[in-house]
């Protein structure tokens, strides 16, 4: 009986040691799970902050571009060596408007690399106007009339947006036929141009 009792006591002691080992492992796992959970919470907070900062960056980029207008359709080289003078002289004729104050630009240039093949479409011209009111005036006119004409030239104007905003607007354009079909009025005007 003593041997059976000592064997039982030894077995119980062994089980207690195993249980204590399991408890310490479980405790260690609890600490690791808690650490991982806190990292997940931190990562979620970081992800939300990154989304907020991206949104803010897109907004700032769009605001910095609000005085830019893209002109599509001017043949390569028509502007000569002084693109600002060309636009200053041509836009009032193109839009059939007298600008008051006269047109003033910060800068203007063609977008992209010069194309080697003369048969390619001409590169767009982008101009940064000094006065936002003139940007609105031109864009609203273009929106009402469609492409502006100067002799045989058909010139299209568009606002300049960040890539993110341009992608959103492009996605919206694909929805417009469905909205029209449902008799839902929609528009996507230049912000700040009424």
Backbone as CSV, one residue per row, in Angstrom:
resi,resn,N_x,N_y,N_z,CA_x,CA_y,CA_z,C_x,C_y,C_z
1,UNK,0.800,-1.166,0.000,0.000,0.000,0.000,0.861,1.254,0.000
2,UNK,1.956,1.221,0.755,2.877,2.358,0.793,3.450,2.640,-0.582
3,UNK,3.799,1.603,-1.284,4.367,1.807,-2.621,3.312,2.382,-3.565
4,UNK,2.083,1.939,-3.417,1.021,2.470,-4.274,0.772,3.938,-3.937
5,UNK,0.825,4.247,-2.629,0.612,5.623,-2.198,1.751,6.515,-2.670
6,UNK,3.002,6.042,-2.548,4.129,6.856,-3.008,4.086,7.020,-4.515
7,UNK,3.653,6.006,-5.244,3.550,6.124,-6.699,2.473,7.154,-7.048
8,UNK,1.366,7.114,-6.307,0.285,8.063,-6.543,0.731,9.490,-6.210
9,UNK,1.472,9.637,-5.108,1.989,10.950,-4.708,2.968,11.467,-5.753
10,UNK,3.834,10.593,-6.241,4.810,10.986,-7.262,4.088,11.399,-8.545
11,UNK,3.065,10.644,-8.886,2.291,10.957,-10.103,1.576,12.297,-9.947
12,UNK,1.013,12.542,-8.768,0.327,13.810,-8.498,1.310,14.972,-8.581
13,UNK,2.519,14.770,-7.965,3.555,15.809,-8.010,3.946,16.104,-9.463
14,UNK,4.095,15.050,-10.241,4.463,15.194,-11.650,3.375,15.964,-12.422
15,UNK,2.117,15.645,-12.128,1.014,16.334,-12.796,0.966,17.806,-12.402
16,UNK,1.244,18.084,-11.095,1.258,19.476,-10.639,2.346,20.264,-11.361
17,UNK,3.513,19.637,-11.531,4.612,20.305,-12.239,4.224,20.566,-13.699
18,UNK,3.580,19.561,-14.308,3.133,19.749,-15.698,2.108,20.870,-15.788
19,UNK,1.149,20.872,-14.855,0.121,21.918,-14.853,0.766,23.285,-14.641
20,UNK,1.736,23.369,-13.733,2.435,24.638,-13.498,3.157,25.082,-14.772
21,UNK,3.760,24.124,-15.476,4.420,24.447,-16.748,3.419,24.954,-17.775
22,UNK,2.261,24.277,-17.844,1.221,24.721,-18.773,0.727,26.124,-18.410
23,UNK,0.556,26.351,-17.095,0.083,27.669,-16.657,1.080,28.766,-17.036
24,UNK,2.377,28.483,-16.878,3.370,29.506,-17.240,3.388,29.713,-18.758
25,UNK,3.199,28.622,-19.527,3.129,28.773,-20.985,1.899,29.591,-21.385
26,UNK,0.760,29.287,-20.747,-0.468,30.029,-21.044,-0.300,31.495,-20.663
27,UNK,0.326,31.746,-19.531,0.571,33.122,-19.100,1.463,33.849,-20.113
28,UNK,2.505,33.143,-20.589,3.388,33.726,-21.607,2.634,34.011,-22.896
29,UNK,1.761,33.059,-23.288,0.952,33.266,-24.492,-0.014,34.436,-24.317
30,UNK,-0.587,34.561,-23.105,-1.482,35.690,-22.836,-0.753,37.018,-23.023
31,UNK,0.483,37.090,-22.512,1.273,38.322,-22.661,1.570,38.595,-24.136
32,UNK,1.919,37.527,-24.878,2.219,37.710,-26.303,0.977,38.147,-27.080
33,UNK,-0.180,37.535,-26.779,-1.428,37.910,-27.447,-1.775,39.363,-27.124
34,UNK,-1.601,39.763,-25.860,-1.881,41.151,-25.474,-0.959,42.108,-26.231
35,UNK,0.317,41.730,-26.378,1.263,42.578,-27.114,0.858,42.685,-28.583
36,UNK,0.457,41.554,-29.181,0.029,41.568,-30.585,-1.237,42.411,-30.742
37,UNK,-2.189,42.264,-29.816,-3.421,43.051,-29.886,-3.124,44.544,-29.797
38,UNK,-2.198,44.930,-28.911,-1.863,46.357,-28.810,-1.175,46.839,-30.089
39,UNK,-0.361,45.974,-30.718,0.266,46.340,-31.992,-0.783,46.490,-33.095
40,UNK,-1.801,45.625,-33.089,-2.878,45.718,-34.081,-3.627,47.041,-33.908
41,UNK,-3.907,47.408,-32.662,-4.586,48.677,-32.400,-3.723,49.837,-32.892
42,UNK,-2.412,49.784,-32.582,-1.502,50.835,-33.048,-1.467,50.892,-34.570
43,UNK,-1.417,49.721,-35.218,-1.370,49.681,-36.682,-2.656,50.243,-37.285
44,UNK,-3.790,49.918,-36.678,-5.067,50.453,-37.147,-5.071,51.973,-37.027
45,UNK,-4.576,52.480,-35.892,-4.481,53.934,-35.712,-3.563,54.547,-36.762
46,UNK,-2.440,53.898,-37.028,-1.502,54.400,-38.046,-2.148,54.395,-39.429
47,UNK,-2.868,53.304,-39.742,-3.542,53.221,-41.043,-4.554,54.356,-41.206
48,UNK,-5.316,54.629,-40.136,-6.284,55.726,-40.194,-5.570,57.064,-40.362
49,UNK,-4.448,57.234,-39.671,-3.689,58.478,-39.799,-3.119,58.625,-41.211
50,UNK,-2.644,57.516,-41.785,-2.115,57.558,-43.156,-3.222,57.947,-44.134
51,UNK,-4.418,57.364,-43.976,-5.545,57.729,-44.846,-5.890,59.207,-44.702
52,UNK,-5.900,59.695,-43.460,-6.189,61.109,-43.222,-5.127,61.989,-43.876
53,UNK,-3.851,61.630,-43.705,-2.768,62.431,-44.277,-2.787,62.390,-45.804
54,UNK,-3.120,61.231,-46.381,-3.245,61.148,-47.845,-4.359,62.060,-48.341
55,UNK,-5.476,62.036,-47.634,-6.602,62.895,-47.997,-6.193,64.362,-47.901
56,UNK,-5.490,64.700,-46.848,-5.020,66.077,-46.650,-4.034,66.472,-47.748
57,UNK,-3.130,65.562,-48.089,-2.144,65.828,-49.137,-2.829,66.043,-50.489
58,UNK,-3.818,65.209,-50.797,-4.565,65.363,-52.047,-5.274,66.713,-52.070
59,UNK,-5.882,67.079,-50.943,-6.562,68.372,-50.860,-5.572,69.518,-51.079
60,UNK,-4.418,69.450,-50.432,-3.415,70.507,-50.598,-2.896,70.563,-52.033
61,UNK,-2.682,69.389,-52.636,-2.208,69.361,-54.021,-3.256,69.967,-54.958
62,UNK,-4.526,69.615,-54.741,-5.586,70.185,-55.578,-5.694,71.700,-55.381
63,UNK,-5.528,72.154,-54.148,-5.566,73.602,-53.901,-4.401,74.308,-54.587
64,UNK,-3.238,73.673,-54.597,-2.085,74.310,-55.246,-2.248,74.331,-56.766
65,UNK,-3.123,73.477,-57.299,-3.350,73.417,-58.746,-4.587,74.199,-59.185
66,UNK,-5.266,74.849,-58.269,-6.557,75.461,-58.606,-6.456,76.565,-59.643
67,UNK,-5.306,77.185,-59.799,-5.141,78.238,-60.805,-4.564,77.707,-62.109
68,UNK,-4.426,76.388,-62.225,-3.899,75.781,-63.451,-5.031,75.429,-64.410
69,UNK,-4.782,75.647,-65.694,-5.714,75.224,-66.746,-4.905,74.463,-67.783
70,UNK,-5.457,73.339,-68.228,-4.836,72.554,-69.303,-5.534,72.904,-70.614
71,UNK,-4.722,73.140,-71.631,-5.236,73.447,-72.972,-4.845,72.299,-73.891
72,UNK,-5.836,71.673,-74.501,-5.588,70.565,-75.418,-5.972,70.995,-76.830
73,UNK,-5.075,70.786,-77.774,-5.403,71.067,-79.163,-4.512,72.094,-79.836
74,UNK,-3.689,72.809,-79.073,-2.756,73.741,-79.710,-1.656,72.935,-80.385
75,UNK,-1.436,73.125,-81.689,-0.376,72.373,-82.374,0.996,72.669,-81.768
76,UNK,1.869,71.673,-81.839,3.242,71.843,-81.336,3.913,73.022,-82.028
77,UNK,4.557,73.868,-81.259,5.355,74.956,-81.805,4.573,76.195,-82.188
78,UNK,3.238,76.155,-82.115,2.444,77.322,-82.509,2.738,78.515,-81.610
79,UNK,3.174,78.226,-80.381,3.423,79.288,-79.409,4.752,80.004,-79.629
80,UNK,5.586,79.459,-80.500,6.902,80.060,-80.738,7.801,79.890,-79.524
81,UNK,8.583,80.918,-79.229,9.530,80.810,-78.110,8.972,81.377,-76.811
82,UNK,7.870,82.118,-76.878,7.306,82.748,-75.676,5.856,82.303,-75.492
83,UNK,5.687,81.241,-74.748,4.350,80.659,-74.570,3.427,81.595,-73.786
84,UNK,3.991,82.359,-72.836,3.162,83.269,-72.042,2.562,84.375,-72.915
85,UNK,3.376,84.968,-73.775,2.865,86.015,-74.679,1.830,85.436,-75.631
86,UNK,2.093,84.227,-76.122,1.146,83.591,-77.040,-0.210,83.413,-76.359
87,UNK,-0.216,82.883,-75.133,-1.480,82.683,-74.421,-2.142,84.021,-74.101
88,UNK,-1.359,85.008,-73.688,-1.887,86.328,-73.349,-2.593,86.960,-74.557
89,UNK,-2.025,86.745,-75.751,-2.619,87.310,-76.970,-3.762,86.456,-77.510
90,UNK,-3.648,85.144,-77.403,-4.590,84.228,-78.058,-5.855,83.969,-77.249
91,UNK,-5.745,83.848,-75.931,-6.917,83.459,-75.136,-8.077,84.451,-75.227
92,UNK,-7.848,85.773,-75.209,-9.005,86.673,-75.372,-9.710,86.470,-76.717
93,UNK,-8.948,86.194,-77.774,-9.565,85.936,-79.088,-10.307,84.601,-79.063
94,UNK,-9.673,83.609,-78.463,-10.249,82.264,-78.400,-11.566,82.276,-77.629
95,UNK,-11.575,82.967,-76.500,-12.759,82.983,-75.641,-13.721,84.108,-76.006
96,UNK,-13.278,85.032,-76.867,-14.072,86.198,-77.241,-14.504,86.968,-75.990
97,UNK,-13.512,87.193,-75.116,-13.743,87.883,-73.844,-12.651,88.937,-73.681
98,UNK,-13.025,90.054,-73.074,-12.026,91.030,-72.647,-11.803,90.794,-71.162
99,UNK,-10.608,90.440,-70.802,-10.300,90.148,-69.408,-9.926,91.438,-68.684
100,UNK,-10.544,91.661,-67.532,-10.213,92.815,-66.713,-10.016,92.333,-65.287
101,UNK,-8.859,92.317,-64.747,-7.590,92.808,-65.289,-7.107,91.913,-66.431
102,UNK,-6.143,92.425,-67.225,-5.604,91.612,-68.320,-5.025,90.296,-67.796
103,UNK,-4.983,89.307,-68.668,-4.466,87.989,-68.278,-3.046,88.102,-67.743
104,UNK,-2.827,87.450,-66.605,-1.480,87.371,-66.038,-1.240,85.924,-65.638
105,UNK,-0.041,85.454,-65.916,0.322,84.068,-65.632,1.528,84.026,-64.703
106,UNK,1.586,82.973,-63.901,2.807,82.709,-63.141,3.796,81.958,-64.025
107,UNK,3.251,80.986,-64.785,4.105,80.179,-65.670,3.204,79.391,-66.615
108,UNK,3.827,78.884,-67.677,3.115,78.021,-68.630,4.152,77.180,-69.358
109,UNK,3.768,75.964,-69.717,4.667,75.080,-70.467,3.868,73.923,-71.046
110,UNK,4.512,73.178,-71.925,3.907,71.956,-72.466,4.164,70.828,-71.475
111,UNK,3.231,69.892,-71.406,3.381,68.738,-70.515,4.038,67.581,-71.247
112,UNK,4.917,66.883,-70.572,5.532,65.683,-71.132,6.718,65.989,-72.019
113,UNK,7.322,64.921,-72.510,8.488,65.040,-73.381,8.054,65.352,-74.799
114,UNK,8.902,66.088,-75.500,8.616,66.409,-76.900,8.587,65.112,-77.699
115,UNK,7.570,64.973,-78.527,7.417,63.745,-79.311,8.219,63.860,-80.594
116,UNK,8.850,62.757,-80.962,9.687,62.740,-82.165,8.847,62.691,-83.434
117,UNK,7.750,61.957,-83.377,6.886,61.780,-84.538,5.900,62.947,-84.602
118,UNK,5.917,63.712,-85.657,5.036,64.868,-85.795,3.572,64.499,-85.947
119,UNK,3.267,63.224,-86.170,1.886,62.787,-86.372,1.159,62.557,-85.050
120,UNK,1.919,62.484,-83.954,1.294,62.266,-82.648,0.458,63.483,-82.254
121,UNK,-0.459,63.250,-81.330,-1.245,64.366,-80.808,-0.306,65.375,-80.147
122,UNK,-0.610,66.662,-80.259,0.243,67.659,-79.603,0.134,67.552,-78.083
123,UNK,1.230,67.864,-77.431,1.234,67.833,-75.968,0.348,68.954,-75.425
124,UNK,-0.330,68.699,-74.310,-1.150,69.759,-73.709,-0.261,70.894,-73.196
125,UNK,-0.832,72.072,-73.156,-0.190,73.219,-72.511,-0.859,73.377,-71.157
126,UNK,-0.061,73.601,-70.134,-0.622,73.899,-68.817,-0.161,75.294,-68.439
127,UNK,-1.115,76.098,-67.980,-0.809,77.474,-67.593,-1.306,77.714,-66.178
128,UNK,-0.463,78.358,-65.395,-0.834,78.741,-64.035,-1.172,80.230,-64.057
129,UNK,-2.448,80.540,-63.892,-2.928,81.922,-63.920,-2.642,82.598,-62.583
130,UNK,-2.500,83.894,-62.625,-2.291,84.646,-61.398,-3.615,84.865,-60.668
131,UNK,-4.699,85.011,-61.436,-6.001,85.313,-60.846,-6.955,84.130,-61.029
132,UNK,-7.494,83.650,-59.897,-8.403,82.502,-59.937,-9.706,82.836,-60.673
133,UNK,-10.147,84.079,-60.592,-11.370,84.485,-61.287,-11.275,84.272,-62.789
134,UNK,-10.088,84.484,-63.349,-9.901,84.271,-64.784,-9.968,82.785,-65.126
135,UNK,-9.459,81.954,-64.231,-9.558,80.496,-64.419,-11.034,80.101,-64.472
136,UNK,-11.811,80.582,-63.510,-13.240,80.252,-63.460,-13.963,80.752,-64.704
137,UNK,-13.634,81.971,-65.113,-14.266,82.554,-66.297,-14.031,81.672,-67.526
138,UNK,-12.787,81.250,-67.729,-12.457,80.411,-68.891,-13.111,79.037,-68.800
139,UNK,-13.037,78.404,-67.626,-13.596,77.056,-67.482,-15.116,77.063,-67.629
140,UNK,-15.782,78.092,-67.084,-17.241,78.169,-67.224,-17.638,78.397,-68.677
141,UNK,-16.883,79.243,-69.372,-17.150,79.476,-70.796,-16.977,78.183,-71.588
142,UNK,-15.896,77.485,-71.320,-15.627,76.228,-72.015,-16.708,75.197,-71.707
143,UNK,-17.183,75.207,-70.483,-18.223,74.257,-70.095,-19.538,74.560,-70.819
144,UNK,-19.855,75.844,-70.955,-21.093,76.231,-71.651,-21.000,75.980,-73.151
145,UNK,-19.869,76.360,-73.747,-19.745,76.322,-75.204,-19.145,75.033,-75.741
146,UNK,-18.471,74.287,-74.892,-17.733,73.128,-75.395,-16.372,73.580,-75.886
147,UNK,-15.784,72.858,-76.830,-14.455,73.243,-77.319,-14.488,74.648,-77.917
148,UNK,-13.453,75.429,-77.614,-13.349,76.779,-78.167,-12.666,76.693,-79.522
149,UNK,-13.042,77.585,-80.430,-12.496,77.527,-81.792,-11.686,78.775,-82.088
150,UNK,-10.550,78.532,-82.729,-9.698,79.605,-83.226,-9.300,79.201,-84.636
151,UNK,-10.048,79.705,-85.616,-9.825,79.258,-86.989,-10.149,77.775,-87.072
152,UNK,-9.238,76.984,-87.638,-9.497,75.546,-87.748,-9.205,74.789,-86.442
153,UNK,-8.634,75.484,-85.463,-8.249,74.810,-84.217,-9.446,74.627,-83.289
154,UNK,-9.523,73.455,-82.699,-10.525,73.169,-81.677,-9.763,72.965,-80.371
155,UNK,-9.929,73.887,-79.439,-9.162,73.871,-78.196,-10.085,73.488,-77.044
156,UNK,-9.672,72.493,-76.298,-10.417,72.062,-75.113,-9.673,72.535,-73.871
157,UNK,-10.438,72.956,-72.873,-9.870,73.421,-71.616,-10.308,72.484,-70.511
158,UNK,-9.433,72.267,-69.561,-9.819,71.479,-68.393,-9.036,71.960,-67.183
159,UNK,-9.655,71.775,-66.032,-8.982,72.097,-64.778,-7.884,71.068,-64.543
160,UNK,-6.936,71.425,-63.715,-5.817,70.538,-63.394,-6.038,69.978,-61.997
161,UNK,-6.041,68.659,-61.876,-6.268,68.006,-60.591,-5.141,67.033,-60.284
162,UNK,-5.031,66.674,-59.005,-4.086,65.630,-58.604,-4.538,64.305,-59.211
163,UNK,-3.651,63.332,-59.248,-3.975,62.022,-59.825,-5.156,61.390,-59.092
164,UNK,-5.155,61.486,-57.765,-6.222,60.873,-56.979,-7.584,61.476,-57.337
165,UNK,-7.636,62.802,-57.407,-8.893,63.471,-57.741,-9.298,63.175,-59.181
166,UNK,-8.327,63.171,-60.084,-8.626,62.862,-61.490,-9.193,61.450,-61.615
167,UNK,-8.649,60.496,-60.862,-9.165,59.121,-60.899,-10.606,59.061,-60.390
168,UNK,-10.898,59.793,-59.322,-12.258,59.814,-58.769,-13.223,60.435,-59.777
169,UNK,-12.808,61.536,-60.398,-13.664,62.198,-61.391,-13.895,61.296,-62.601
170,UNK,-12.856,60.567,-63.023,-12.985,59.645,-64.160,-13.993,58.543,-63.815
171,UNK,-13.920,58.021,-62.586,-14.864,56.985,-62.164,-16.289,57.547,-62.144
172,UNK,-16.430,58.787,-61.702,-17.743,59.428,-61.674,-18.294,59.600,-63.087
173,UNK,-17.435,59.960,-64.034,-17.887,60.145,-65.419,-18.500,58.870,-65.982
174,UNK,-17.946,57.725,-65.590,-18.493,56.464,-66.102,-19.888,56.186,-65.522
175,UNK,-20.217,56.821,-64.392,-21.541,56.629,-63.783,-22.592,57.588,-64.331
176,UNK,-22.158,58.660,-64.971,-23.101,59.692,-65.406,-24.189,59.174,-66.347
177,UNK,-23.889,58.294,-67.329,-24.987,57.791,-68.174,-26.066,57.067,-67.360
178,UNK,-25.646,56.302,-66.367,-26.631,55.597,-65.529,-27.454,56.592,-64.717
179,UNK,-26.797,57.641,-64.204,-27.527,58.656,-63.449,-28.528,59.383,-64.343
180,UNK,-28.109,59.708,-65.581,-29.012,60.361,-66.532,-30.219,59.470,-66.812
181,UNK,-29.956,58.168,-66.974,-31.032,57.210,-67.235,-32.040,57.198,-66.079
182,UNK,-31.559,57.406,-64.859,-32.428,57.428,-63.683,-32.988,58.823,-63.396
183,UNK,-32.754,59.775,-64.308,-33.190,61.170,-64.146,-32.612,61.823,-62.892
184,UNK,-31.371,61.495,-62.590,-30.670,62.120,-61.466,-29.724,63.161,-62.037
185,UNK,-29.881,64.408,-61.586,-29.003,65.471,-62.066,-27.665,65.364,-61.344
186,UNK,-26.595,65.543,-62.109,-25.261,65.472,-61.515,-24.349,66.438,-62.242
187,UNK,-23.321,66.868,-61.542,-22.314,67.720,-62.181,-21.003,67.561,-61.437
188,UNK,-19.946,67.954,-62.102,-18.623,67.916,-61.474,-17.875,69.166,-61.913
189,UNK,-18.166,70.265,-61.240,-17.568,71.539,-61.634,-16.246,71.753,-60.907
190,UNK,-15.547,72.777,-61.352,-14.285,73.169,-60.725,-14.604,73.741,-59.348
191,UNK,-13.994,73.210,-58.260,-14.249,73.753,-56.927,-13.901,75.242,-56.871
192,UNK,-14.754,76.014,-56.214,-14.493,77.435,-56.057,-14.914,78.269,-57.246
193,UNK,-15.533,77.649,-58.257,-15.961,78.399,-59.452,-17.477,78.481,-59.544
194,UNK,-18.143,78.335,-58.429,-19.587,78.520,-58.403,-20.409,77.516,-59.069
